[in-house]
Amino acid sequence: MLDRLQKRLMKQMEMIIGALDSLSARCLTLERGVLQFKGELPSKLVVETTALMRRVSECKRDLNALNQELKGDGSIERKLADLEYKIDHSMEGMYVSLDNEVQDLHAGTKDLAERNVRDESDFQEFVMGELKMVGRGVQLEEKARKKTDDEIVSAINVYSSALQNGLRSANLR
């Protein structure tokens, strides 16, 4: 029972501590707001505006320096012209290289096509030869079966003749 009472008291104390923390945070925010209202503490807007003004002045200074450099002795123009020449020269070399590779690919494709036609005709000749051999084998098999069939028919005739003779002689007795 004492344990239960202690747990209840602990829960209530935790709730009170949480409420006090929340109240303390709200009071601190209220105090800051009053100080900002009085002008003793700068507002968030004033701080951000000051930082933005500082950044704008830095950018303006950088642009002025860049403008002076561009208007200067023309070295930038010479550098740009030199860079453009180098790029054109390297692009021309790449174009020649690419053109050579395309020609090589065309030649390789043509060789593959010719090889494919040759391989196909060789394969057709092989298949035709195999078909002829199979045809000869079928003809030989047909002859062998006809011969076997004739021998079977002949054997059946001999057997039936012998059977008829045997039955006649059995009937005569």
Secondary structure as UniProt FT lines:
FT   HELIX           2..38
FT   HELIX           44..71
FT   HELIX           75..172
//
